């Protein structure tokens, strides 16, 4: 329940919107040939999607690693 509330919080929504806007800018600049390291830009775009699409289970799984 807290996770859903967090997703709906205005700050979270603004953060996700900012990330997605940055991703769109990266993609536009990639298409126009503005970057030398294409793989880095692809990785940054993938990271944004991983962050914005993360589920509660994804986040909790990351906390349950073996020491």
C-alpha positions in Angstrom: 0.0 0.0 0.0 2.8 2.5 0.8 4.5 1.7 -2.5 1.3 2.6 -4.4 1.0 5.8 -2.4 4.6 6.6 -3.2 3.9 6.1 -6.9 1.0 8.4 -6.8 2.8 11.1 -4.9 3.3 14.4 -6.9 7.0 14.4 -6.2 7.4 10.8 -7.5 5.3 11.7 -10.6 7.4 14.8 -11.3 10.6 12.7 -10.9 9.4 10.1 -13.3 8.3 12.7 -15.8 11.7 14.4 -15.6 13.4 11.0 -16.2 11.2 10.3 -19.2 11.7 13.7 -20.6 15.5 13.3 -20.3 15.2 10.0 -22.1 13.3 11.6 -24.9 16.0 14.2 -25.2 18.7 11.6 -25.2 16.9 9.7 -28.0 16.4 12.8 -30.1 20.1 13.7 -29.8 21.1 10.1 -30.5 19.1 10.2 -33.8 20.7 13.5 -34.8 24.2 12.1 -34.2 25.1 14.3 -31.2 26.8 11.5 -29.2 30.0 9.6 -29.8 29.3 6.8 -27.3 26.1 5.3 -28.5 26.2 2.4 -26.1 26.3 4.7 -23.1 23.2 6.6 -24.3 21.4 3.3 -24.9 22.3 2.2 -21.4 21.1 5.5 -19.9 17.8 5.2 -21.8 17.4 1.6 -20.5 18.2 2.7 -17.0 15.3 5.2 -17.1 12.9 2.5 -18.2 14.2 0.2 -15.5 13.6 2.9 -12.9 10.2 4.0 -14.1 8.9 0.5 -14.6 10.2 -1.0 -11.3 7.6 -2.8 -9.2 7.5 -3.2 -5.5 8.8 -6.8 -6.0 11.7 -5.6 -8.1 12.8 -3.2 -5.4 12.4 -5.7 -2.6 14.3 -8.4 -4.5 17.2 -6.0 -4.6 17.3 -5.8 -0.8 17.3 -9.6 -0.4 20.7 -10.4 -1.6 23.0 -12.9 0.1 25.9 -11.5 2.1 
